[in-house]
């Protein structure tokens, strides 16, 4: 027995070379499979919709919600009349509805934009 090295070449390989290569998955697959990346995308959509809802709710609270407090604090406003109708009645009975409509329209627009951006991210147009 001799301790001489074997003659010829010896091939040394990495055991990870037989591992499958990374397969790129689409955003839709990430969401469908509930991976960490998919959860980040969904959380982003939900966060943008929540932000839009909180913006509208805060605007509603600060504008229309404070009207009764203003009428209570300033008695001179309640004494003012337009065409024989007290101003608070006109404001709360007529002017509030166009403001509510505008807030609703803005919210729907923001929510649809967030969903459209999300859909474009999930299903990009192929050209």
Secondary structure as GFF3:
##gff-version 3
##sequence-region A 1 127
A	DSSP	three_ten_helix	15	18	.	.	.	ID=ss1
A	DSSP	alpha_helix	27	32	.	.	.	ID=ss2
A	DSSP	alpha_helix	36	63	.	.	.	ID=ss3
A	DSSP	alpha_helix	67	73	.	.	.	ID=ss4
A	DSSP	alpha_helix	75	79	.	.	.	ID=ss5
A	DSSP	beta_strand	81	82	.	.	.	ID=ss6
A	DSSP	beta_strand	85	86	.	.	.	ID=ss7
A	DSSP	alpha_helix	87	90	.	.	.	ID=ss8
A	DSSP	pi_helix	91	95	.	.	.	ID=ss9
A	DSSP	alpha_helix	96	122	.	.	.	ID=ss10
###
